[in-house]
Amino acid sequence: MNEMDEFLARPLLARLATADPDTFQPHVVPVWYGWDGQGLWISAFRSTRKVKELMKNPRCSVVIDVDGPTSGLRAVLMEGEARLVTDPPELLREKTTWVYARYLGPQGVLEAEPQSWIEDPENLLIHLKPALIKTWK
């Protein structure tokens, strides 16, 4: 595992940036994610602003960083076109459960919430296979 993969394996908050294609207004939100070595997986609901904007304009950026003293990587920036994944249901359930378990642990993911989120018909995945990755220390 390389340094970037190790950094992204930590349950840090990511910040997803989208833009309204009509007004060009940027929109940045904190999200939980999973990195599989090639792309980011982010759980989201269809009715959110970020998803609505990605439906019209799939281009986005994500930054994952740490504040304060640290050795090694301090941040990873990714840019590219996101794909909204709505099926198959098994893939949605598997990837969403994986993302939530990274932050809540193997027992926490079994609680009523987030199980209700995972099974919600509004749930989908944002998959970003970055066209550009930059890191800095």
C-alpha positions in Angstrom: 0.0 0.0 0.0 1.5 3.4 -1.0 1.5 6.5 1.1 -1.7 8.0 -0.5 -3.6 4.7 -0.1 -2.6 4.6 3.6 -3.7 8.2 4.1 -7.1 7.6 2.3 -7.7 4.4 4.4 -8.1 6.7 7.5 -11.7 7.7 8.3 -11.2 11.4 7.5 -13.8 13.8 6.3 -13.8 14.6 2.6 -15.1 17.8 1.2 -17.0 17.4 -2.1 -17.3 20.4 -4.3 -20.0 20.7 -7.0 -21.2 23.7 -9.0 -24.7 24.8 -10.0 -24.6 24.7 -13.9 -27.0 27.6 -14.1 -25.4 30.1 -11.7 -21.9 28.6 -11.4 -22.3 28.9 -7.6 -19.9 26.4 -5.9 -21.3 24.1 -3.3 -18.9 22.3 -0.8 -20.1 19.7 1.7 -18.4 17.3 4.1 -18.9 13.6 3.2 -17.9 10.2 4.3 -16.1 8.2 1.7 -14.4 4.9 0.9 -11.3 4.6 -1.4 -10.8 1.3 -3.2 -7.4 2.1 -4.8 -8.9 3.5 -8.0 -11.9 5.6 -7.0 -13.9 7.2 -4.2 -17.3 6.0 -3.2 -19.6 8.4 -1.4 -23.1 7.6 -0.1 -25.7 10.3 -0.8 -29.4 10.8 -1.1 -31.0 11.7 -4.4 -32.8 14.8 -3.0 -29.6 16.5 -1.9 -28.2 19.6 -3.7 -24.9 17.8 -4.4 -26.7 15.0 -6.3 -29.0 17.3 -8.2 -26.0 19.3 -9.3 -24.0 16.2 -10.3 -27.0 15.1 -12.4 -26.7 18.3 -14.5 -22.9 18.7 -14.2 -20.9 15.6 -13.2 -17.6 17.5 -12.8 -16.5 17.8 -9.2 -13.6 18.0 -6.8 -12.9 16.3 -3.5 -10.3 17.3 -0.9 -9.3 15.1 2.0 -6.9 16.7 4.5 -5.7 16.9 8.0 -5.3 19.9 10.3 -2.3 20.3 12.6 1.1 18.6 12.7 1.5 15.3 11.0 4.2 13.4 9.2 3.7 12.3 5.7 0.8 13.4 3.5 -1.4 16.3 4.7 -3.9 16.3 1.8 -5.2 14.7 -1.3 -7.1 16.6 -4.0 -9.1 14.7 -6.7 -10.9 16.1 -9.7 -13.0 14.4 -12.4 -16.5 13.4 -13.5 -18.6 11.6 -11.0 -20.9 8.8 -11.9 -24.2 8.3 -9.9 -24.7 4.6 -9.1 -28.2 3.5 -8.4 -28.0 -0.3 -9.1 -27.6 -3.1 -8.8 -29.1 -3.0 -5.2 -26.5 -5.5 -3.9 -23.6 -3.2 -5.0 -25.4 -0.2 -3.5 -25.9 -2.0 -0.2 -22.3 -3.4 -0.1 -20.5 -0.2 -0.9 -22.7 2.0 1.3 -22.3 -0.4 4.3 -18.5 -0.4 3.7 -18.4 3.5 3.7 -20.5 3.7 6.9 -18.6 0.9 8.7 -15.3 2.9 8.1 -16.7 5.6 10.4 -19.1 3.8 12.7 -17.3 0.5 13.1 -18.5 -3.0 12.4 -21.1 -2.9 15.2 -22.2 0.8 14.7 -23.1 0.1 11.1 -25.7 -2.5 12.3 -27.6 0.1 14.3 -31.1 1.2 13.2 -29.4 4.3 11.8 -27.5 3.9 9.5 -29.4 0.7 8.4 -32.4 2.9 7.5 -30.2 5.1 5.4 -28.6 2.2 3.6 -32.0 0.7 2.7 -33.7 4.1 1.9 -34.9 4.3 -1.7 -33.3 7.8 -1.8 -29.8 6.3 -1.2 -27.3 6.2 -4.1 -23.6 6.2 -4.5 -21.4 8.9 -6.0 -18.4 7.2 -7.7 -15.4 9.4 -8.6 -12.7 7.8 -10.6 -10.4 10.8 -10.6 -8.8 12.2 -13.7 -6.5 14.3 -11.6 -4.9 13.5 -8.2 -2.6 15.9 -6.3 -1.1 15.3 -3.0 0.9 17.5 -0.6 2.8 17.2 2.6 
